Amino acid sequence: MRVVALLVLVACTHAAAPIPTTPAPVPVVAKREPPVTPANGREAWAGVRFDAGSPLIKRVVRTSPAERAGLLAGDTVVSLDGIVATGASELVAYIKRQPPGAKLVFVVTRAGAPLTLTVELDVRPDIDLLVAAELKDRPAPDFAAQQVAGAYSTKLADLRGQVVVVDFWATWCGPCAVTMPYLDKWQQLYGAKGLRVVGLSSEPVADVTKFLADHWLSYAIGLDAGEEISQEYMVPGMPMLVVIDRQGIVREVRIGAEDIWTIESTIQKLL
């Protein structure tokens, strides 16, 4: 199910990417579109994510205004500042129009009973830091991607007990191409010790298979249909790498290709 989020996804531009021989700084991804920012440059933020087409709250971000106010995943918004909630998009739009510091009155239903909570909006934090803080040291969101290539599964549950590196990428993404030789090298070096690299793309399968025909990779590739997995992982840019330990806990999140080679030390510690 697609999710309406209070986050803005970004992407990268295409560039050629030869196999690197030495670590080198690489620009972080370009933006797919800029965030909507008020004239004063301070965008308000509540920290909730809704199910598409529904005022049901799917996630409350840690340390967010919504969490401080007591909102929970599973709450359904009945009204916001007296405006009857009929869907998610109008709720998101209304929140974005408010200034930081505004106090919004949420009426929600929880376990069938009404509940009124006041959320004081804050300035939206840096998205990269927010995503890392939300995912790290928590169980990795489960996923079961359709497998396109690779000798092992692209279902996270099947990889429990292994160290997993999930790479969100696209065929047209230049920085993504820069990371691939590192991912391929790591899979070949550490696969026997329990490393499993899984690349996830939301592109049509024909585009992915065409790319793989010209770029042989030793790790598994899966399809993120409808960007559902990307939404669960709050992917703000590509490439985004998520390192998951043998117990299924996220230990590192890296957005963009800059200094990507430093992740190898984390992998070695977890194996």
PyMOL commands that set and color helices and strands:
alter all, ss='L'
color gray80, all
select helices_A, chain A and resi 65-69+89-96+127-135+156-159+174-193+205-214+225-232+260-270
alter helices_A, ss='H'
color red, helices_A
select strands_A, chain A and resi 3-4+44-45+48-51+57-60+76-80+83-84+103-110+113-120+122-123+146-149+163-168+195-201+220-223+240-244+250-255
alter strands_A, ss='S'
color yellow, strands_A
deselect
rebuild
show_as cartoon
